[in-house]
């Protein structure tokens, strides 16, 4: 699954409502900003046709929950083929480890007995023919045919003896090692196919609320193309710009109070980031009077377990002292 941490569309607009005239003074009494969420665009790691989208806009999702799936029409047969290759490799290894069957050994023994008998009979006929040829009783031309028969019988007997010896001794160590390596290779290919098949299912890595649903079932989605956007609505944040004169009073972890229209009580927050580089006041600041000032970006994380806040809502931040 691919997660892209989204970037706010515009830097938050802030002005110091209470001036800071000297280093070491109190932090600005009130700063203005906009509530934002940490949102992530979730997409598949590979492309394909979307089979299902299991969530709706505004739905709360939990870690591991299925977001969407891709069509597995091509992936399933490929996995089945790899599984068959693993089964065949394992069967071959078992055959080598088990050795020859008794029936096979007995069959070769019977063939060897017959081959030896044939060789003995041919040798007997050849000896008799040589004696008769010496006496002139038979032509010598017939001896060549008997010599060929004896050579053929000897070759068949020798081949059967080697085959019987191989059956009795079993597979060589090198053959078993090679078969085991083929099994491991087939299993690795199957594991890779399983991993690829698992990527056909998009799951939420973190909990949150679905802000946008970008594709529908039946559409083709490329690798990395956003399918849904999920945000953590329980921990929004506000970024404010603090003038350099007030930076000395701002510390990481310092408490803050965030106020929005329609909420009588303020929301608790803490400073989680202070920019290390000063910059000129952004051109979008509310008050033209402060534009010459240098400011630093400060992010305040808000604890909102009920998810009352909405992204884009203007907020006023009051920074406290210490941690």
Helices and strands as residue ranges (DSSP letters): E 2-5, E 31-43, E 48-53, E 60-61, E 66-70, H 75-98, H 102-135, H 141-169, H 173-198, E 201-203, E 208-213, E 220-221, E 226-243, G 244-249, E 255-260, E 267-274, E 279-280, G 288-290, E 294-302, E 314-319
